[in-house]
Amino acid sequence: MPRRLLQRYMPHPDTLKRNRSLRFMGHLIGDPSLWVLSRRSVANAFMVGLFSALLPIPFQMVVAAFGAWLLRCNLPLSVGLVWITNPLTMPLIFYGNYRIGAWLLDTPAREAPTRLSTRWIAEQMVDIMPILAMGSLVSAVVVGLAANLIIRLIWRWQVSRSWRRRRLRRRRSQRDDKEC
């Protein structure tokens, strides 16, 4: 995995500890195990971040941070991945989760009205919420586990590719040394 690329975009723990709004979490932010970039920590961070992102709950970043702390995975990566569900993508993702929940519970999905209003959403929320929760939970588990597996496979492929390149360079340099 491109560790240098990830490190370039990650904030430094000291700058976060000095941040006025995050000072109360200084002892948690300073934990070195939450900043490690290893195959396990990055794969688990993807799992935690994507799991939290797909849940229709407030304070997804807090859930991701707590999950990162519990699993001792990369904190900034897991919290940053929550932003996959931003105000632009959230309606599409949660509608997809609702459709998955309706399919799992074998209930017909409701069609959106021609004119969407907060009143319509509030009236429908009682009926929609169990289906959305089921679809979101299943999607979150499947996507989180799949992301964990894919990141581990990509990381392993990257390491084996780097070993092969190193071995080829050594063979070339030995061959060049013999020729001289």
Backbone as CSV, one residue per row, in Angstrom:
resi,resn,N_x,N_y,N_z,CA_x,CA_y,CA_z,C_x,C_y,C_z
1,MET,0.854,-1.182,0.000,0.000,0.000,0.000,0.888,1.229,0.000
2,PRO,0.521,2.254,-0.664,1.362,3.443,-0.721,1.359,4.191,0.615
3,ARG,2.202,3.742,1.505,2.266,4.306,2.850,2.649,5.782,2.818
4,ARG,3.584,6.140,1.949,4.010,7.547,1.875,2.866,8.443,1.428
5,LEU,2.050,7.953,0.494,0.914,8.731,0.030,-0.072,8.967,1.175
6,LEU,-0.359,7.943,1.953,-1.272,8.096,3.084,-0.691,9.036,4.131
7,GLN,0.600,8.923,4.386,1.222,9.780,5.392,1.224,11.239,4.963
8,ARG,1.292,11.483,3.677,1.311,12.858,3.177,0.022,13.586,3.519
9,TYR,-1.110,12.891,3.486,-2.397,13.532,3.701,-2.915,13.416,5.127
10,MET,-2.252,12.658,5.958,-2.703,12.511,7.341,-2.190,13.669,8.190
11,PRO,-3.028,14.187,9.076,-2.548,15.246,9.965,-1.605,14.661,11.012
12,HIS,-0.760,15.488,11.556,0.162,15.040,12.594,-0.557,15.089,13.941
13,PRO,-0.313,14.106,14.824,-1.014,14.086,16.115,-0.789,15.346,16.947
14,ASP,0.399,15.930,16.863,0.676,17.124,17.664,-0.180,18.313,17.242
15,THR,-0.421,18.449,15.950,-1.267,19.562,15.501,-2.711,19.366,15.956
16,LEU,-3.152,18.130,16.010,-4.514,17.880,16.503,-4.612,18.088,18.008
17,LYS,-3.549,17.736,18.725,-3.571,17.940,20.181,-3.609,19.420,20.532
18,ARG,-2.987,20.255,19.687,-2.972,21.693,19.944,-4.273,22.367,19.522
19,ASN,-5.092,21.681,18.751,-6.357,22.244,18.303,-7.250,22.488,19.515
20,ARG,-7.787,23.682,19.600,-8.570,24.087,20.765,-9.780,23.180,21.001
21,SER,-10.470,22.790,19.930,-11.690,21.992,20.095,-11.396,20.519,20.388
22,LEU,-10.163,20.070,20.165,-9.828,18.665,20.398,-8.917,18.454,21.606
23,ARG,-8.653,19.517,22.359,-7.738,19.395,23.501,-8.198,18.373,24.538
24,PHE,-9.500,18.267,24.728,-10.011,17.344,25.740,-9.727,15.887,25.381
25,MET,-9.419,15.622,24.114,-9.123,14.264,23.683,-7.625,14.047,23.476
26,GLY,-6.813,14.906,24.060,-5.374,14.858,23.835,-4.742,13.521,24.161
27,HIS,-5.154,12.889,25.247,-4.564,11.603,25.622,-4.957,10.495,24.636
28,LEU,-6.143,10.589,24.040,-6.549,9.594,23.044,-5.867,9.846,21.704
29,ILE,-5.805,11.101,21.311,-5.194,11.441,20.026,-3.707,11.125,20.039
30,GLY,-3.079,11.252,21.182,-1.647,11.008,21.284,-1.251,9.555,21.332
31,ASP,-2.218,8.647,21.386,-1.902,7.216,21.431,-1.253,6.797,20.115
32,PRO,0.013,6.366,20.145,0.707,6.040,18.895,0.076,4.891,18.110
33,SER,-0.608,3.991,18.778,-1.199,2.851,18.059,-2.336,3.282,17.134
34,LEU,-2.879,4.477,17.335,-3.958,4.971,16.485,-3.447,5.694,15.246
35,TRP,-2.131,5.786,15.099,-1.542,6.497,13.966,-0.664,5.598,13.106
36,VAL,-0.619,4.318,13.407,0.227,3.380,12.675,-0.379,3.096,11.305
37,LEU,0.482,3.020,10.300,0.037,2.657,8.955,0.581,1.275,8.621
38,SER,-0.121,0.265,9.070,0.234,-1.111,8.747,-0.941,-1.739,8.003
39,ARG,-0.720,-2.921,7.476,-1.788,-3.585,6.738,-3.014,-3.781,7.620
40,ARG,-2.812,-4.226,8.827,-3.931,-4.471,9.730,-4.630,-3.180,10.122
41,SER,-3.868,-2.154,10.478,-4.501,-0.919,10.952,-5.238,-0.193,9.837
42,VAL,-4.700,-0.208,8.633,-5.376,0.461,7.517,-6.619,-0.326,7.090
43,ALA,-6.515,-1.643,7.015,-7.669,-2.459,6.632,-8.796,-2.324,7.656
44,ASN,-8.447,-2.353,8.925,-9.470,-2.187,9.959,-10.040,-0.777,9.961
45,ALA,-9.217,0.227,9.641,-9.713,1.600,9.565,-10.730,1.743,8.433
46,PHE,-10.461,1.100,7.299,-11.438,1.118,6.206,-12.735,0.441,6.650
47,MET,-12.610,-0.665,7.359,-13.797,-1.373,7.822,-14.611,-0.494,8.769
48,VAL,-13.964,0.102,9.738,-14.661,0.934,10.729,-15.249,2.181,10.076
49,GLY,-14.466,2.848,9.234,-14.927,4.081,8.609,-16.106,3.871,7.683
50,LEU,-16.029,2.839,6.847,-17.135,2.590,5.920,-18.364,2.056,6.648
51,PHE,-18.150,1.266,7.681,-19.282,0.786,8.483,-20.018,1.980,9.091
52,SER,-19.274,2.891,9.683,-19.889,4.067,10.309,-20.548,4.974,9.282
53,ALA,-19.949,5.080,8.104,-20.491,5.966,7.071,-21.847,5.502,6.569
54,LEU,-22.077,4.208,6.550,-23.317,3.689,5.984,-24.464,3.596,6.989
55,LEU,-24.216,3.967,8.223,-25.282,3.952,9.218,-26.020,5.287,9.217
56,PRO,-27.349,5.278,9.224,-28.100,6.542,9.206,-28.257,7.110,10.615
57,ILE,-27.152,7.496,11.200,-27.154,8.004,12.568,-26.412,9.337,12.613
58,PRO,-26.714,10.158,13.601,-25.907,11.369,13.772,-24.571,11.013,14.432
59,PHE,-23.623,11.886,14.324,-22.299,11.737,14.943,-21.568,10.491,14.453
60,GLN,-21.576,10.288,13.145,-20.882,9.138,12.568,-19.380,9.196,12.839
61,MET,-18.821,10.388,12.876,-17.385,10.522,13.117,-17.015,10.070,14.522
62,VAL,-17.892,10.321,15.477,-17.643,9.877,16.853,-17.681,8.350,16.920
63,VAL,-18.631,7.755,16.210,-18.723,6.294,16.163,-17.467,5.712,15.523
64,ALA,-17.002,6.328,14.447,-15.785,5.860,13.766,-14.560,6.015,14.665
65,ALA,-14.472,7.119,15.387,-13.331,7.328,16.291,-13.344,6.305,17.426
66,PHE,-14.515,6.035,17.963,-14.623,5.039,19.031,-14.279,3.653,18.499
67,GLY,-14.748,3.328,17.299,-14.409,2.037,16.686,-12.923,1.912,16.421
68,ALA,-12.293,2.999,15.977,-10.841,2.984,15.749,-10.105,2.773,17.058
69,TRP,-10.586,3.397,18.104,-9.958,3.232,19.415,-10.128,1.796,19.914
70,LEU,-11.316,1.223,19.727,-11.563,-0.152,20.175,-10.695,-1.164,19.428
71,LEU,-10.607,-1.012,18.108,-9.866,-1.971,17.291,-8.393,-1.609,17.126
72,ARG,-7.982,-0.474,17.688,-6.595,-0.002,17.575,-6.169,0.109,16.119
73,CYS,-7.027,0.752,15.335,-6.693,0.961,13.926,-6.454,2.448,13.687
74,ASN,-6.141,2.805,12.476,-5.742,4.156,12.137,-6.910,5.126,12.314
75,LEU,-6.768,6.033,13.261,-7.832,6.968,13.623,-8.166,7.964,12.516
76,PRO,-7.202,8.683,11.949,-7.583,9.682,10.944,-8.198,9.062,9.692
77,LEU,-7.755,7.897,9.335,-8.306,7.240,8.153,-9.745,6.796,8.397
78,SER,-10.014,6.215,9.553,-11.379,5.758,9.829,-12.347,6.932,9.961
79,VAL,-11.909,8.017,10.563,-12.782,9.186,10.701,-12.961,9.878,9.355
80,GLY,-11.920,9.943,8.560,-12.014,10.580,7.250,-12.913,9.837,6.283
81,LEU,-12.944,8.521,6.372,-13.784,7.735,5.465,-15.275,7.938,5.710
82,VAL,-15.627,8.450,6.867,-17.034,8.711,7.161,-17.594,9.745,6.192
83,TRP,-16.725,10.603,5.672,-17.186,11.671,4.786,-17.573,11.177,3.398
84,ILE,-17.569,9.872,3.199,-18.147,9.329,1.964,-19.628,9.670,1.916
85,THR,-20.258,9.648,3.080,-21.657,10.070,3.141,-21.679,11.546,3.521
86,ASN,-21.532,12.382,2.542,-21.607,13.822,2.742,-22.984,14.294,2.299
87,PRO,-23.303,15.546,2.459,-24.653,16.001,2.093,-25.044,15.735,0.635
88,LEU,-24.071,15.601,-0.246,-24.402,15.317,-1.646,-24.682,13.839,-1.900
89,THR,-23.938,12.961,-1.246,-24.086,11.529,-1.510,-25.055,10.832,-0.555
90,MET,-25.347,11.462,0.564,-26.185,10.824,1.583,-27.557,10.382,1.068
91,PRO,-28.286,11.210,0.339,-29.602,10.742,-0.130,-29.511,9.497,-1.012
92,LEU,-28.534,9.461,-1.899,-28.386,8.295,-2.778,-28.004,7.042,-1.997
93,ILE,-27.064,7.185,-1.089,-26.606,6.027,-0.316,-27.724,5.503,0.573
94,PHE,-28.409,6.398,1.262,-29.460,5.935,2.162,-30.685,5.431,1.400
95,TYR,-30.946,5.963,0.216,-32.027,5.403,-0.597,-31.654,3.991,-1.052
96,GLY,-30.399,3.803,-1.426,-29.932,2.459,-1.776,-30.050,1.504,-0.605
97,ASN,-29.691,1.982,0.590,-29.835,1.152,1.794,-31.298,0.825,2.065
98,TYR,-32.168,1.802,1.823,-33.601,1.562,2.005,-34.102,0.489,1.040
99,ARG,-33.648,0.565,-0.210,-34.056,-0.439,-1.202,-33.540,-1.830,-0.829
100,ILE,-32.321,-1.901,-0.310,-31.777,-3.191,0.129,-32.593,-3.723,1.299
101,GLY,-32.933,-2.857,2.246,-33.754,-3.273,3.384,-35.127,-3.749,2.956
102,ALA,-35.726,-3.068,1.997,-37.039,-3.490,1.489,-36.936,-4.842,0.806
103,TRP,-35.864,-5.045,0.071,-35.663,-6.340,-0.590,-35.443,-7.449,0.444
104,LEU,-34.646,-7.173,1.484,-34.385,-8.184,2.515,-35.636,-8.539,3.306
105,LEU,-36.442,-7.529,3.604,-37.653,-7.761,4.390,-38.851,-8.119,3.513
106,ASP,-38.632,-8.195,2.205,-39.666,-8.560,1.242,-40.896,-7.669,1.378
107,THR,-40.647,-6.374,1.448,-41.727,-5.396,1.469,-41.565,-4.485,0.257
108,PRO,-42.636,-4.013,-0.294,-42.498,-3.118,-1.450,-41.900,-1.777,-1.023
109,ALA,-40.957,-1.312,-1.795,-40.329,-0.016,-1.500,-41.287,1.094,-1.889
110,ARG,-41.321,2.112,-1.080,-42.199,3.249,-1.381,-41.563,4.134,-2.430
111,GLU,-42.399,4.662,-3.248,-41.932,5.599,-4.271,-41.888,6.994,-3.663
112,ALA,-40.907,7.750,-4.060,-40.801,9.131,-3.583,-41.894,9.961,-4.243
113,PRO,-42.433,10.930,-3.525,-43.484,11.770,-4.124,-42.882,12.685,-5.193
114,THR,-43.755,13.227,-5.991,-43.271,14.144,-7.031,-42.702,15.412,-6.412
115,ARG,-43.237,15.783,-5.273,-42.747,16.969,-4.563,-42.336,16.550,-3.160
116,LEU,-41.050,16.526,-2.922,-40.513,16.078,-1.636,-40.584,17.206,-0.617
117,SER,-41.083,16.889,0.571,-41.162,17.897,1.628,-40.757,17.260,2.949
118,THR,-40.403,18.096,3.891,-40.030,17.586,5.214,-41.239,16.976,5.919
119,ARG,-42.421,17.479,5.623,-43.635,16.923,6.229,-43.843,15.481,5.764
120,TRP,-43.664,15.251,4.445,-43.819,13.897,3.914,-42.792,12.965,4.543
121,ILE,-41.554,13.423,4.670,-40.496,12.601,5.272,-40.833,12.282,6.722
122,ALA,-41.300,13.273,7.477,-41.649,13.048,8.880,-42.803,12.055,9.016
123,GLU,-43.785,12.149,8.138,-44.916,11.226,8.197,-44.508,9.799,7.837
124,GLN,-43.603,9.662,6.904,-43.186,8.339,6.434,-42.089,7.714,7.286
125,MET,-41.434,8.496,8.115,-40.264,8.012,8.839,-40.576,6.819,9.737
126,VAL,-41.747,6.792,10.321,-42.103,5.664,11.197,-42.111,4.360,10.416
127,ASP,-42.629,4.402,9.196,-42.691,3.198,8.366,-41.359,2.895,7.689
128,ILE,-40.629,3.929,7.330,-39.381,3.760,6.587,-38.221,3.343,7.483
129,MET,-38.194,3.815,8.711,-37.012,3.652,9.562,-36.598,2.195,9.801
130,PRO,-37.503,1.262,10.116,-37.036,-0.122,10.306,-36.423,-0.722,9.037
131,ILE,-37.000,-0.393,7.896,-36.474,-0.914,6.626,-35.116,-0.287,6.335
132,LEU,-35.000,1.020,6.540,-33.732,1.716,6.327,-32.662,1.207,7.286
133,ALA,-33.039,0.987,8.536,-32.070,0.492,9.520,-31.560,-0.898,9.140
134,MET,-32.450,-1.765,8.703,-32.040,-3.116,8.308,-31.124,-3.065,7.084
135,GLY,-31.520,-2.323,6.077,-30.698,-2.203,4.874,-29.349,-1.561,5.161
136,SER,-29.349,-0.544,6.010,-28.098,0.137,6.339,-27.167,-0.763,7.127
137,LEU,-27.710,-1.507,8.069,-26.870,-2.399,8.881,-26.259,-3.504,8.020
138,VAL,-27.055,-4.094,7.158,-26.532,-5.153,6.288,-25.501,-4.580,5.318
139,SER,-25.803,-3.429,4.725,-24.857,-2.790,3.801,-23.567,-2.434,4.514
140,ALA,-23.678,-1.899,5.726,-22.492,-1.486,6.481,-21.596,-2.679,6.798
141,VAL,-22.200,-3.787,7.207,-21.410,-4.980,7.530,-20.747,-5.539,6.280
142,VAL,-21.501,-5.674,5.200,-20.956,-6.251,3.965,-19.866,-5.355,3.383
143,VAL,-20.117,-4.061,3.283,-19.128,-3.144,2.716,-17.899,-3.053,3.611
144,GLY,-18.093,-3.017,4.924,-16.959,-2.952,5.844,-16.069,-4.179,5.752
145,LEU,-16.672,-5.354,5.753,-15.874,-6.581,5.649,-15.206,-6.715,4.282
146,ALA,-15.932,-6.342,3.230,-15.341,-6.402,1.888,-14.169,-5.429,1.761
147,ALA,-14.313,-4.233,2.309,-13.223,-3.254,2.266,-12.009,-3.763,3.029
148,ASN,-12.237,-4.381,4.169,-11.131,-4.937,4.954,-10.376,-5.982,4.142
149,LEU,-11.107,-6.886,3.532,-10.487,-7.936,2.734,-9.762,-7.364,1.511
150,ILE,-10.392,-6.422,0.818,-9.780,-5.848,-0.379,-8.507,-5.077,-0.029
151,ILE,-8.527,-4.317,1.032,-7.324,-3.569,1.435,-6.210,-4.529,1.804
152,ARG,-6.521,-5.598,2.515,-5.477,-6.573,2.861,-4.893,-7.230,1.610
153,LEU,-5.751,-7.550,0.631,-5.267,-8.161,-0.609,-4.420,-7.181,-1.415
154,ILE,-4.872,-5.937,-1.506,-4.095,-4.927,-2.237,-2.753,-4.698,-1.562
155,TRP,-2.748,-4.627,-0.243,-1.514,-4.415,0.499,-0.544,-5.577,0.259
156,ARG,-1.079,-6.784,0.332,-0.240,-7.965,0.121,0.317,-7.999,-1.303
157,TRP,-0.524,-7.662,-2.288,-0.082,-7.618,-3.672,1.016,-6.575,-3.851
158,GLN,0.843,-5.419,-3.218,1.833,-4.346,-3.320,3.172,-4.774,-2.708
159,VAL,3.124,-5.434,-1.583,4.361,-5.887,-0.933,5.054,-6.943,-1.778
160,SER,4.301,-7.905,-2.305,4.936,-8.944,-3.123,5.500,-8.350,-4.410
161,ARG,4.823,-7.359,-4.978,5.332,-6.675,-6.160,6.631,-5.941,-5.847
162,SER,6.690,-5.313,-4.708,7.911,-4.606,-4.310,9.053,-5.598,-4.059
163,TRP,8.747,-6.755,-3.487,9.783,-7.778,-3.284,10.321,-8.270,-4.630
164,ARG,9.394,-8.515,-5.565,9.829,-8.964,-6.896,10.720,-7.926,-7.566
165,ARG,10.352,-6.666,-7.490,11.170,-5.603,-8.084,12.538,-5.536,-7.422
166,ARG,12.572,-5.654,-6.123,13.844,-5.624,-5.396,14.725,-6.794,-5.805
167,ARG,14.114,-7.965,-5.927,14.868,-9.152,-6.330,15.432,-8.979,-7.740
168,LEU,14.647,-8.417,-8.656,15.118,-8.171,-10.020,16.257,-7.154,-10.047
169,ARG,16.140,-6.119,-9.234,17.225,-5.127,-9.157,18.510,-5.761,-8.648
170,ARG,18.391,-6.616,-7.637,19.586,-7.292,-7.109,20.214,-8.197,-8.159
171,ARG,19.397,-8.933,-8.889,19.927,-9.814,-9.938,20.631,-9.004,-11.021
172,ARG,20.023,-7.877,-11.402,20.640,-7.023,-12.415,21.969,-6.453,-11.923
173,SER,21.978,-6.010,-10.676,23.227,-5.441,-10.147,24.298,-6.520,-10.002
174,GLN,23.920,-7.737,-9.627,24.905,-8.833,-9.540,25.410,-9.175,-10.919
175,ARG,24.541,-9.191,-11.897,24.929,-9.500,-13.262,25.870,-8.400,-13.807
176,ASP,25.536,-7.147,-13.484,26.399,-6.052,-13.930,27.763,-6.095,-13.242
177,ASP,27.785,-6.504,-11.967,29.048,-6.623,-11.240,29.909,-7.716,-11.833
178,LYS,29.305,-8.817,-12.274,30.059,-9.919,-12.860,30.649,-9.553,-14.212
179,GLU,29.905,-8.711,-14.956,30.361,-8.310,-16.268,31.539,-7.345,-16.183
180,CYS,31.617,-6.583,-15.126,32.707,-5.612,-15.000,33.965,-6.207,-14.505
